[in-house]
Amino acid sequence: MDQSTTLNSEALKMRKNKDREGNPPWERLALWILLVLTAVAYIWDLGQSGWSNSFYSAAVQAGTKSWKAFFFGSIDASNFITVDKPPASLWIMELSARIFGLNSWSMLVPEALMGVASVWILYKTIRRWFSASAALIAGAVLALTPVAVLMFRFNNPDALLVLLLTASAYAFTRALEEGKTKWFLFASVLIGFGFLTNMLAAFIVIPVFVFVYLFFAPVSVRQRLLQIVISAITVVISGGWWVAIVELIPASKRPFIGSSQNNSILDLIFGYNGLGRLTGNESGMGSPKTAGGASGSDMVSQAANMGSNMGRPGGGMGGNFGGTTGLGRLFNSEMGSQISWLIPAALILMIVAIWLVRRSWKSDRSIPALLLWGGTFFVTGIVFSFSQGTIHPYYTIALAPAIGAIIGISIDVLWSKKDQLPVRIGLAAAIAMTAVWSFVLLNRTPTWNPWLRTTILIIGALAAIAMVIGPKLGRNLLIVAAVAGLAACLAGPFAFTIQTIATPHTGSMPSAGPSTGDNGYHGRFGNGQMPPVADSSTGQSGNSGFGGQMPPRPNSTNPSIGGSANSDVTNGNNPGNSKQGGIDENSTPGKELVKLLQQDASKYTWVAATVGSQSSAPYQLATGEPIMDIGGFNGSDPSPTLAQFKKYVAEGKIHYYMNGGMNHGNNFNQMGKKTNNGNSANGNPNGETSGNTFGGNFQRGPMGGSNSEISNWVQNNFKSKTVDGVTIYDLTQPKSN
């Protein structure tokens, strides 16, 4: 490869390109309309979702009370354990909450503004090399992608990750124009901070960037290689400084690293948040070596089932969250309606566009642009499609900018050659395939606006036919056909966008659009729909136990362990993504219990302890006081040990222990009925069930090991009482001998 293989630098200097010299008069107005409408859509009625994902909301609360919790990403202000991700996304929300006060709006508005910024940056990136229409189409596609609308109105890390990676693509595009190192390094810094948002997920784009730069940067081969080496060092420094600090601080001086198994951030990087996502060998669900007599295989099975049913990943649970692995995964019932609406169009248009400019690949800016965005789409899509570990449907937001860019660029290339019949056939095929696929996706919710899918199919068919016979219609009618085709392609995601905006989303597993109503998981942990439970005899998803649903959890008026359940859940209905739903970790704790926990709170490091964040987070948010999250998110992390817990109790640092709290230890027997005095049918003193309960080796309550030991020790040694239906143990009141 030599200098002759690179693009002519003048062809890449878009600032001097005729497209930039002749900006159409409507462009600025159209851009402002796009950005304003995006802002309105993303910010509209954000407060309806309350705390959204209470796991991260509790960490935001902690970060507003403690700078140490802010730095480490601790779940509680007393810094017992961290969340399962680096803290960069929390930092943004915490700074906002420190300025404006902690509430749903101060936490979620920054997320929405990240979405607006992502749309604007994608527009700017495409506009440098292509027409205003191409840039606006790319931005609109991103803005209307259902999963993007969902996640830019939510408090998971994905919003910041998409913003950073989109901005890195802009900086990389600038680097390609003249081969300037500063822009390449800026792109690398953004990727590094992406690592501090969602770890190795930010690195997926690196192979694509390196490949494109090696072939197309307008500098010598030697300089390209040197820039790539410097860039790699920059990524390590910008993403590794926080890791280095955390590793160098003694474990006794910092919180336990959540979802790691040895209290190491490196274990989290390369295990649960790294290679484990690809292989399914994730460590975040607990070690195979467990106490309490459970075998390693039993524990893995328990972890997998718990991950599936509690909204938390387990080893190899990608199939339950994202559907069966393979090329069709992005189109299945779990992911399809989130991201795949325009994938057929993007693929068709990109193939035709590359074919059209293939002979001028050394000088035409369309080639590196399509390779950049197409490569990003394919690499990310392959990872999502074949990963054996945890892949949630909402992860697919990472594909949205690439899909928008591919469509915008390809339409720009094809429309300039619309007089050619093969080009018009390509445009028609993209419209027709998208209309058909929209019909299929909408047909998965057959009772939801049934007229829409038929309308899209008819308009799409007419627009495709008109596109093929374009010259016979005249220029104006051809433009009308193109606009109609574009409208037909965007109608499905637009409808899902409106539905997503109008629906509250809470819990660990949000999903855009209406429920599919099928037995497969649709990612809606907060609206009454659960993933199918694994059949214990086959290991396959099925409807054993509770007909594919988990037993009811406490409702908002009575958050008791064995309290009254939400009737919509038990009847298998879908009440919508409501905070009132009993299967949601965002259920509201009872007032009497909150008042009790707040009494004498200043005397204790933690006002209470309970297993898992789905139990601890609602109480911490309600009381404003630190709650010890035993075992991290799902209670499987090896912290604290029984000895450590006894030491905390002896030192008077913990006031109460809540036996299962909101969502753990629900005290149901194998038929899902509450047993007397919180004891299970098999006599388990923890009120747990095991064996084939809920369709597999799923054990409600503490998942073996130190958590069971802690639960047993507390129950045997301290007095209990029931408040708002929740059994709590006063750790300052031991039982009399």
C-alpha positions in Angstrom: 0.0 0.0 0.0 1.5 3.4 -1.0 0.4 7.0 -1.3 -1.4 6.2 -4.6 -4.0 4.2 -2.7 -5.0 7.1 -0.6 -7.8 9.6 -1.4 -6.9 12.9 -3.0 -6.8 15.2 0.0 -8.6 17.9 -2.0 -11.5 15.6 -2.6 -11.9 15.2 1.2 -11.6 18.9 2.1 -15.3 19.4 2.4 -15.0 22.9 3.6 -13.7 23.8 0.1 -16.1 21.5 -1.6 -18.8 23.0 -3.9 -21.5 21.4 -1.6 -20.3 23.6 1.2 -20.1 26.7 -1.0 -23.7 26.4 -2.1 -25.7 25.6 1.0 -29.4 25.6 0.1 -31.4 28.4 1.8 -33.7 25.9 3.5 -30.9 23.9 5.2 -30.5 25.9 8.4 -34.3 26.0 9.0 -34.6 22.3 8.3 -31.8 21.5 10.8 -33.4 23.7 13.5 -36.7 22.0 13.0 -35.1 18.6 13.2 -33.2 19.5 16.4 -36.1 21.2 18.1 -38.5 18.4 17.4 -36.0 15.9 18.6 -35.5 17.9 21.8 -39.3 18.1 22.4 -39.7 14.3 21.7 -36.9 13.4 24.0 -37.8 15.7 26.9 -41.6 15.5 26.7 -43.0 14.3 30.0 -39.8 12.7 31.2 -41.0 12.8 34.8 -43.5 10.0 34.0 -40.7 7.4 34.2 -39.8 8.3 37.8 -36.5 6.9 38.7 -36.3 4.9 35.5 -33.6 2.3 36.3 -33.5 2.6 40.1 -30.1 0.8 40.2 -28.4 3.8 38.5 -30.7 6.3 40.2 -29.6 5.1 43.6 -26.0 5.6 42.5 -26.7 9.1 41.3 -28.3 9.8 44.7 -25.1 8.5 46.4 -22.9 10.6 44.1 -24.8 13.8 45.2 -24.0 13.0 48.8 -20.4 11.8 48.6 -17.6 12.7 46.3 -16.0 9.4 47.0 -19.2 7.7 45.8 -19.1 10.1 42.8 -15.6 9.0 41.8 -16.1 5.3 42.2 -19.7 5.0 41.1 -20.9 3.6 44.4 -24.5 2.5 44.8 -24.7 4.0 48.3 -23.1 7.1 49.9 -21.3 5.0 52.5 -19.4 3.3 49.6 -20.1 -0.4 50.2 -20.2 -1.5 46.6 -20.2 0.0 43.1 -22.4 -0.3 40.1 -21.4 -2.8 37.3 -20.1 -0.1 35.0 -17.5 2.7 35.1 -19.0 5.9 36.4 -18.7 8.4 33.5 -22.4 8.3 32.7 -23.2 8.7 36.4 -21.0 11.8 36.6 -23.1 13.7 34.1 -26.3 13.0 36.0 -24.8 13.5 39.4 -23.4 17.0 38.4 -26.9 17.9 37.1 -28.5 16.6 40.3 -26.0 18.6 42.5 -26.9 21.8 40.6 -30.6 21.3 40.2 -31.5 18.9 43.0 -32.1 15.2 42.8 -35.2 14.4 40.8 -36.3 12.6 37.7 -35.9 15.7 35.5 -32.4 16.6 36.7 -31.3 13.1 36.0 -33.0 12.4 32.7 -32.8 15.8 30.9 -29.0 15.4 30.4 -29.7 12.1 28.8 -32.2 13.6 26.4 -29.8 16.4 25.5 -27.2 13.8 24.7 -29.7 12.5 22.1 -30.1 15.9 20.6 -26.4 16.4 20.5 -25.9 13.0 18.8 -28.4 13.9 16.1 -26.6 17.2 15.5 -23.1 15.7 15.4 -24.2 13.0 13.0 -25.7 15.7 10.8 -22.4 17.6 11.0 -20.4 14.5 10.2 -22.4 13.6 7.1 -22.7 17.2 5.9 -18.9 17.7 5.7 -18.8 15.3 2.7 -22.3 15.1 1.4 -25.5 17.1 0.7 -27.8 18.8 3.2 -30.5 16.3 2.3 -28.2 13.3 3.1 -27.2 14.8 6.5 -30.8 15.6 7.4 -32.0 12.1 6.5 -29.2 10.6 8.6 -30.1 12.7 11.6 -33.8 12.0 11.2 -33.2 8.3 11.0 -31.2 8.4 14.3 -33.8 10.6 16.0 -36.7 8.3 15.0 -35.1 5.0 15.8 -37.3 3.5 18.6 -34.5 2.2 20.7 -32.7 5.5 20.5 -35.8 7.4 21.6 -36.1 4.9 24.5 -32.5 5.2 25.7 -32.2 8.9 25.3 -35.1 9.2 27.8 -33.6 6.7 30.2 -30.7 6.7 32.7 -28.6 3.7 31.5 -25.0 4.4 30.2 -26.0 3.8 26.5 -26.9 7.5 25.8 -23.5 8.8 26.7 -21.7 5.9 24.9 -23.6 6.7 21.6 -22.8 10.4 21.9 -19.1 9.8 22.5 -18.8 7.3 19.6 -20.7 9.5 17.2 -18.5 12.4 18.2 -15.4 10.2 17.7 -16.7 9.4 14.1 -16.9 13.1 13.4 -13.3 13.7 14.7 -12.2 10.7 12.6 -13.8 12.1 9.5 -11.9 15.4 10.1 -8.7 13.3 10.4 -9.3 11.6 7.1 -9.7 15.0 5.3 -6.1 16.1 5.8 -4.5 13.4 7.9 -4.0 15.7 10.8 -2.9 14.0 14.0 -4.9 16.3 16.3 -8.2 15.1 15.0 -7.2 11.4 15.1 -6.1 11.9 18.7 -9.4 13.7 19.6 -11.3 10.7 18.2 -9.1 8.4 20.4 -9.8 10.5 23.5 -13.5 10.2 22.9 -13.2 6.4 22.5 -11.3 6.3 25.8 -14.0 8.2 27.6 -16.4 5.8 26.0 -14.5 3.1 27.8 -15.2 4.9 31.0 -18.9 4.7 30.1 -19.3 1.1 29.1 -15.9 -0.5 29.0 -15.0 -2.7 26.1 -18.2 -1.9 24.2 -16.5 1.4 23.2 -13.7 -0.4 21.5 -15.8 -2.1 18.8 -15.3 0.8 16.4 -11.5 0.7 16.7 -10.8 -2.0 14.1 -13.0 -0.1 11.6 -11.2 3.2 12.2 -7.8 1.6 11.8 -8.7 -0.1 8.6 -10.2 2.9 7.0 -7.3 5.2 8.1 -4.7 2.8 6.8 -6.2 2.8 3.3 -7.5 6.3 2.9 -5.6 8.8 5.0 -3.9 11.4 2.7 -0.5 11.0 4.4 2.4 8.6 3.9 2.2 5.0 5.1 4.9 5.7 7.7 3.0 8.6 9.1 -0.3 6.6 9.2 1.3 3.9 11.2 2.9 6.3 13.6 -0.5 8.1 14.1 -2.2 4.8 14.8 0.4 3.9 17.4 0.0 7.3 19.1 -3.7 7.0 18.9 -3.6 3.6 20.6 -1.6 5.1 23.5 -4.1 7.9 23.7 -7.0 5.5 24.0 -5.2 3.6 26.8 -4.4 6.8 28.7 -7.8 8.5 28.3 -9.6 5.3 29.3 -7.1 3.8 31.7 -6.4 6.6 34.2 -9.5 5.8 36.2 -8.8 2.1 36.1 -5.2 2.7 37.3 -6.4 4.8 40.2 -9.0 2.2 41.3 -6.5 -0.6 41.1 -3.8 1.3 43.0 -6.1 2.2 45.9 -6.1 -0.5 48.6 -9.4 -2.5 48.6 -10.0 -1.4 52.2 -10.0 2.2 51.2 -12.6 1.9 48.4 -15.9 0.2 47.7 -16.1 -3.4 46.4 -16.2 -3.5 42.6 -19.7 -4.6 41.8 -20.2 -7.6 39.5 -16.6 -8.7 39.9 -15.7 -11.8 41.7 -12.4 -10.8 43.2 -12.9 -7.1 43.9 -10.9 -6.1 40.9 -11.8 -3.6 38.2 -9.7 -5.7 35.8 -12.0 -8.7 36.4 -14.9 -6.6 35.6 -13.3 -5.3 32.4 -12.2 -8.7 31.0 -14.9 -10.8 32.6 -18.5 -9.7 33.1 -18.1 -6.5 30.9 -15.6 -8.0 28.5 -15.0 -11.4 26.9 -17.7 -12.9 29.0 -20.3 -11.1 26.9 -18.9 -12.9 23.8 -18.4 -16.3 25.3 -21.2 -16.4 27.8 -18.7 -17.2 30.6 -19.6 -14.2 32.7 -18.5 -13.8 36.2 -21.0 -11.3 37.3 -23.6 -13.9 38.4 -21.5 -15.6 41.0 -18.7 -18.0 41.2 -19.2 -21.7 40.3 -17.6 -22.5 43.6 -20.2 -21.9 46.1 -21.1 -22.6 49.7 -24.1 -24.3 50.9 -23.6 -27.5 49.0 -24.6 -26.3 45.5 -22.6 -27.7 42.7 -20.9 -25.4 40.2 -23.3 -26.5 37.4 -26.3 -26.0 39.7 -25.0 -22.5 40.6 -24.5 -21.5 37.0 -28.0 -22.7 36.2 -29.4 -20.8 39.2 -27.5 -17.7 38.1 -28.8 -18.0 34.5 -32.4 -18.4 35.6 -32.1 -15.6 38.2 -30.5 -13.4 35.5 -33.4 -14.1 33.1 -36.1 -13.5 35.7 -34.7 -10.7 37.7 -33.6 -8.5 34.9 -30.0 -9.2 35.4 -27.7 -11.2 33.1 -26.3 -14.5 33.9 -23.7 -16.6 32.1 -24.8 -17.5 28.7 -28.1 -15.6 29.1 -27.8 -13.8 25.8 -30.2 -16.2 24.2 -32.9 -15.3 26.7 -32.5 -11.6 26.6 -31.7 -11.1 22.9 -33.1 -14.3 21.4 -31.3 -17.1 19.6 -27.8 -16.2 18.3 -27.2 -16.0 14.6 -27.6 -13.6 11.7 -31.3 -13.3 12.3 -31.0 -12.0 15.8 -31.3 -8.4 15.0 -34.6 -9.1 13.3 -36.2 -11.4 15.9 -39.1 -10.6 18.3 -36.7 -9.3 20.9 -34.6 -6.9 18.9 -36.4 -6.4 15.6 -38.8 -3.7 16.5 -36.1 -1.8 18.4 -33.6 -1.3 15.6 -34.3 -3.3 12.4 -36.9 -1.1 10.6 -34.4 0.4 8.1 -31.7 -2.3 8.1 -32.9 -3.8 4.8 -32.9 -0.4 3.2 -29.5 0.4 4.5 -28.0 -2.8 3.2 -29.6 -2.5 -0.3 -28.7 1.1 -0.7 -25.1 0.7 0.5 -24.5 -2.2 -1.9 -25.8 -0.2 -4.9 -23.9 2.9 -3.9 -20.6 1.1 -3.5 -21.1 -0.6 -6.9 -21.8 2.8 -8.5 -18.6 4.4 -7.3 -16.3 1.3 -7.3 -14.1 2.5 -10.2 -13.3 5.8 -8.4 -12.6 4.3 -5.0 -9.3 6.1 -4.6 -10.8 9.5 -4.9 -14.5 9.4 -4.2 -15.3 10.3 -0.6 -18.3 8.0 -0.6 -16.1 4.9 -0.4 -14.3 5.7 2.9 -17.5 7.1 4.4 -19.5 4.0 3.6 -16.7 1.7 4.8 -16.5 3.7 8.0 -20.2 3.6 8.8 -20.9 0.2 7.1 -17.9 -1.3 8.9 -19.2 0.0 12.2 -22.6 -1.4 11.5 -21.3 -4.9 10.5 -18.8 -5.3 13.3 -21.2 -4.1 16.0 -24.0 -6.2 14.4 -21.9 -9.3 14.3 -21.0 -8.9 17.9 -24.6 -8.5 19.0 -25.8 -11.3 16.7 -23.3 -14.0 17.9 -22.4 -13.1 21.5 -23.2 -15.9 23.8 -23.4 -13.7 26.9 -25.7 -10.9 28.0 -27.0 -8.9 25.1 -30.0 -6.8 26.0 -32.2 -5.5 23.1 -31.6 -1.9 24.1 -27.9 -2.3 23.3 -28.8 -2.0 19.7 -28.9 1.8 20.0 -25.3 1.5 19.1 -26.3 0.6 15.6 -28.6 3.6 15.1 -26.1 6.3 14.0 -24.5 3.9 11.5 -27.8 3.0 10.0 -28.8 6.7 9.6 -25.4 7.5 8.1 -25.5 4.6 5.6 -29.0 5.6 4.4 -28.2 9.3 4.1 -24.9 8.8 2.2 -26.3 6.1 -0.1 -29.4 8.1 -1.0 -27.1 11.0 -1.8 -25.0 8.8 -4.1 -28.0 7.1 -5.8 -30.1 10.2 -6.2 -27.3 12.0 -8.2 -27.6 9.1 -10.7 -31.4 8.6 -10.6 -31.6 8.8 -14.4 -30.1 5.3 -14.6 -32.6 2.4 -14.4 -30.5 0.1 -12.2 -30.2 3.0 -9.7 -34.0 3.6 -9.6 -34.5 -0.2 -9.2 -32.2 -0.1 -6.2 -34.1 2.8 -4.7 -37.4 1.0 -5.4 -36.1 -2.2 -3.8 -35.1 -0.4 -0.7 -38.5 1.2 -0.4 -40.4 -2.0 -1.1 -38.3 -4.1 1.3 -38.7 -1.6 4.1 -42.5 -1.4 3.6 -42.7 -5.2 3.7 -40.5 -5.5 6.7 -42.5 -2.7 8.5 -45.6 -4.7 7.8 -44.0 -7.8 9.4 -42.8 -5.9 12.5 -46.2 -4.2 13.0 -48.0 -7.5 12.5 -46.2 -8.7 15.6 -48.6 -6.3 17.5 -51.7 -7.2 15.5 -54.1 -5.2 17.7 -52.1 -2.1 17.8 -53.2 0.3 15.1 -53.8 -2.4 12.5 -54.5 0.1 9.8 -50.9 1.4 9.9 -49.2 -1.7 8.5 -51.5 -1.9 5.5 -51.2 1.8 4.8 -47.4 1.6 4.8 -47.5 -1.4 2.5 -49.7 0.3 -0.1 -47.8 3.6 -0.1 -44.5 1.8 -0.2 -45.6 -0.3 -3.2 -46.9 2.7 -5.1 -43.7 4.7 -4.3 -41.5 1.8 -5.4 -43.4 1.4 -8.7 -43.3 5.2 -9.3 -39.5 5.2 -8.7 -38.9 2.5 -11.3 -40.9 4.4 -14.0 -39.6 7.7 -12.9 -38.7 9.4 -16.2 -42.2 8.9 -17.5 -43.6 10.7 -14.5 -41.5 13.8 -14.8 -39.1 15.4 -12.3 -41.8 16.8 -9.9 -43.7 13.5 -9.6 -40.5 11.6 -9.1 -39.7 13.8 -6.2 -43.2 13.2 -4.8 -42.6 9.5 -5.2 -39.3 9.7 -3.3 -40.9 11.7 -0.5 -43.7 9.2 -0.3 -41.3 6.4 -0.2 -39.3 8.0 2.6 -42.4 8.6 4.5 -43.5 5.0 4.2 -40.1 3.9 5.4 -40.2 6.1 8.5 -43.8 5.7 9.4 -43.3 2.5 11.4 -40.4 3.8 13.5 -42.2 7.1 13.9 -45.3 5.4 15.3 -43.2 3.4 17.7 -41.4 6.6 18.7 -44.7 8.3 19.6 -45.8 5.2 21.6 -42.5 5.1 23.4 -42.7 8.8 24.3 -46.2 8.4 25.7 -45.3 5.4 27.9 -43.4 5.4 31.2 -40.4 3.2 31.3 -38.9 1.8 34.5 -36.9 -1.1 35.6 -33.8 -2.9 34.4 -35.0 -4.0 31.0 -36.8 -1.2 29.1 -38.1 -1.7 25.6 -39.4 0.7 22.9 -42.9 0.4 21.4 -45.9 -1.6 22.3 -45.7 -5.2 23.6 -45.6 -7.9 21.0 -47.9 -10.0 23.1 -46.0 -13.1 22.3 -44.3 -15.5 24.7 -40.9 -14.3 23.9 -39.1 -11.7 25.9 -39.7 -8.2 24.7 -37.5 -6.5 27.2 -40.4 -4.9 29.1 -39.5 -5.5 32.8 -41.5 -2.5 33.8 -44.8 -3.1 32.1 -45.9 -6.5 33.3 -44.2 -8.7 30.7 -41.6 -11.2 31.6 -39.2 -13.5 29.7 -40.2 -17.1 29.3 -38.9 -19.3 32.2 -36.6 -22.1 31.3 -38.1 -25.6 31.4 -36.1 -27.7 34.0 -36.3 -30.9 32.0 -35.2 -29.5 28.6 -33.3 -26.3 29.5 -35.4 -24.5 26.9 -37.6 -21.5 27.3 -41.1 -22.5 28.0 -44.2 -21.7 30.0 -43.5 -23.9 33.0 -44.2 -22.6 36.5 -46.1 -19.5 36.0 -47.0 -19.7 32.3 -43.8 -18.0 31.3 -44.1 -15.3 33.9 -42.5 -14.7 37.3 -44.8 -14.7 40.4 -46.2 -11.3 41.3 -44.0 -8.9 43.2 -45.3 -6.3 45.7 -47.4 -3.4 44.4 -46.9 0.2 45.1 -49.3 0.4 48.0 -48.1 -2.6 49.8 -44.5 -3.5 49.0 -44.6 -6.5 51.3 -42.7 -9.6 50.6 -45.8 -11.6 50.6 -48.2 -8.7 50.1 -51.0 -8.4 47.7 -49.9 -8.7 44.1 -50.8 -6.7 41.1 -53.8 -8.4 39.5 -52.8 -7.5 36.0 -49.5 -9.3 36.4 -51.0 -12.4 37.9 -53.6 -12.5 35.2 -51.0 -12.3 32.5 -52.2 -8.9 31.2 -50.0 -6.1 30.2 -50.8 -3.0 32.1 -48.2 -0.9 30.4 -44.8 0.2 31.6 -46.2 1.5 34.8 -44.5 2.2 38.1 -47.5 0.6 39.7 -46.7 -2.8 38.3 -45.7 -5.3 40.9 -42.8 -6.8 38.9 -40.8 -3.6 38.9 -38.0 -2.8 41.2 -39.2 0.8 41.2 -42.2 -0.1 43.5 -42.8 2.5 46.2 -41.8 1.4 49.7 -44.4 1.7 52.5 -44.5 5.0 54.4 -44.2 3.4 57.9 -41.1 1.4 56.9 -39.5 4.5 55.3 -40.2 6.4 58.5 -38.7 3.6 60.6 -35.5 3.4 58.5 -35.0 7.2 58.8 -35.2 7.2 62.6 -31.7 7.7 64.1 -30.2 7.3 60.7 -27.3 9.6 61.5 -26.0 7.0 64.1 -25.4 4.3 61.4 -23.3 3.9 58.4 -26.1 2.0 56.7 -29.7 2.3 58.0 -30.4 -1.2 56.6 -29.0 -4.1 54.6 -30.7 -6.3 52.1 -29.8 -8.6 49.2 -29.4 -7.1 45.8 -30.0 -3.6 44.3 -33.5 -4.3 43.2 -34.2 -4.6 46.9 -32.0 -1.8 48.2 -32.4 0.9 45.6 -36.1 1.7 46.1 -35.6 2.0 49.9 -32.5 4.1 49.5 -34.2 6.5 47.1 -37.2 6.7 49.4 -35.3 7.3 52.6 -32.4 9.3 51.2 -30.1 7.1 53.5 -27.5 4.5 52.5 -28.7 0.9 52.3 -26.1 -1.8 52.2 -26.6 -3.7 48.9 -25.5 -7.2 49.9 -24.1 -9.0 46.9 -24.4 -6.2 44.4 -27.0 -6.0 41.7 -28.5 -9.5 42.1 -26.9 -10.6 45.4 -24.3 -12.9 43.8 -21.2 -10.8 44.4 -19.0 -12.2 47.1 -19.3 -9.2 49.4 -19.7 -9.1 52.3 -18.7 -12.4 53.7 -20.5 -13.5 56.9 -17.4 -12.6 58.9 -17.4 -9.1 57.5 -21.1 -8.7 58.0 -20.8 -9.8 61.7 -18.0 -7.2 62.1 -20.2 -4.4 60.7 -23.0 -5.4 63.1 -20.7 -5.6 66.1 -19.4 -2.1 65.3 -23.0 -0.8 65.2 -22.8 0.2 61.5 -26.0 -1.4 60.3 -29.4 -0.8 62.0 -31.8 -3.2 60.2 -31.7 -6.3 58.0 -34.6 -6.6 55.5 -35.2 -10.3 54.6 -35.3 -10.0 50.9 -36.6 -6.4 50.9 -38.6 -5.5 47.8 -37.8 -8.3 45.4 -35.7 -11.0 47.0 -37.1 -13.8 49.1 -40.7 -13.3 48.1 -41.7 -16.4 50.1 -43.6 -18.2 47.4 -43.8 -22.0 47.3 -43.5 -23.9 44.1 -47.0 -23.0 43.0 -46.3 -19.3 43.6 -48.4 -19.1 46.8 -47.2 -17.4 50.0 -46.4 -19.9 52.7 -47.2 -19.5 56.4 -44.8 -17.3 58.4 -42.6 -16.8 55.4 -41.5 -20.4 55.4 -41.4 -22.4 52.2 -43.2 -25.6 51.7 -40.0 -27.6 52.0 -39.2 -26.1 55.4 -36.5 -23.8 54.2 -36.1 -21.2 57.1 -35.3 -18.5 54.6 -38.6 -18.7 52.8 -36.8 -19.9 49.7 -37.8 -22.3 47.1 -35.5 -24.5 45.0 -35.5 -27.4 42.7 -37.8 -27.0 39.8 -39.4 -23.8 41.1 -40.3 -21.3 38.4 -39.2 -23.7 35.7 -35.7 -24.5 36.7 -33.0 -24.4 39.3 -34.1 -21.0 40.4 -33.9 -20.1 44.1 -35.7 -17.1 45.3 -34.0 -15.1 48.0 -30.3 -15.1 48.7 -28.5 -17.1 46.1 -26.4 -19.4 48.2 -23.0 -18.7 49.7 -22.4 -15.9 52.1 -25.9 -14.3 51.4 -27.7 -17.4 52.7 -25.3 -17.6 55.6 -26.0 -13.9 56.5 -29.7 -14.5 56.2 -29.6 -17.6 58.4 -27.4 -15.9 61.0 -29.6 -12.8 61.2 -32.8 -14.8 61.5 -31.4 -17.0 64.2 -29.9 -14.2 66.3 -32.0 -11.1 66.0 -35.5 -10.0 66.8 -37.9 -9.4 63.9 -41.0 -7.5 63.2 -43.2 -6.8 60.2 -43.7 -3.2 58.9 -45.8 -2.5 55.8 -45.7 -6.3 55.2 -41.9 -6.5 55.2 -40.1 -8.6 57.7 -37.2 -6.6 59.2 -34.6 -7.5 61.8 -33.2 -5.0 64.3 -29.5 -5.7 64.4 -29.2 -3.8 67.7 -31.7 -6.2 69.4 -30.3 -9.7 69.7 -32.6 -12.5 70.7 -32.5 -13.4 74.4 -30.6 -16.7 75.2 
